[in-house]
């Protein structure tokens, strides 16, 4: 049976209308037929519109395919090499270096102790509507130059989520790191503090951590150096702008890390200076501050400790997730040294 063609039928109706118009002088018998043809034309127009809505054009289908991109797995490895804390080579893009730090943070050694180590990881990759790619790490194997490898797995439970080691008893911090190896708070963030030197109310817009002069100070998170040098009451000061717009500050330093300049890209826990007592200070300490959109907030909130264990009630679920991710890690290629 031939498919219904509204255009062809319209042409037939038009021909009949013209013919009937020519014989209108013979009477009005053609009027009912003309009304019927108009009604039929409207019905065909509605039917055509419904078909168009039900069957999008080829360009619309193509756009839909671009927006709805299926998940793809990224699996591979890289090797930490010198020089520089962010240098690596391997099968994976170096963008994963930042994502590894964001995911694992405190679970991995500092940058200075990673040279020669290898990483294997498994991640899911999705396509965003703007054409960008979004990767999310699911599991990582860290193999030091000497010693046994460690594996870490993402687990999302009912009570907590994070990256845990193979026993499920250690969670990793995500991104933000302590600016000192050991934190000994001597003065908290306090918008209504009485200043110890000026003896008048003055906001304390950061947290003071006591430490001996010369103690290494580290970037709390990756970002761009926005200031380095003398800065009034801050003394020797370093400021870092981070990807989310937060700016952290490190004040009263005795000296800066060698070669540190404005515009430098730094990584989480990269050395930026040393504890001192420069500027308006009563003794050696680090004044650690944070602000967003020009407003200071408690910098310690950036250093919230991670959960420490998968709850016993969910441990069987964690072990099932771990077993699946272990299979995917085992299938990931090892780097060629």
Secondary structure, 3 states (H helix, E strand, C coil): CCCCCHHHHHHHHHHHHHHHHHCHHHCCCHHHHHHHHHHHHHHHHHHHHHHHHHCCCHHHHHHHHHHCCCCEEEEEEEEECCCCCCCEEECCCCHHHHHHHHHHHHHCCCHHHCCCCEEEEEEEEEECCCCCEEEEEEEEEEECCCCCCEEEEEEECCCCEEEEECCCCCECCCCCCCCCCCCCEEECCECCCECCCCCCECCECEEEEECCCCCEEECCCCEEEEEEEECHHHCEEEEEEECCCCEEEEEEECEECCCCCCCCEECCCCEEEECECCCCCCCCEEEEEEEECCEEECHHHHHCCCCCCCCHHHHHHHHHHHHHHHHHHHHCCCCCC
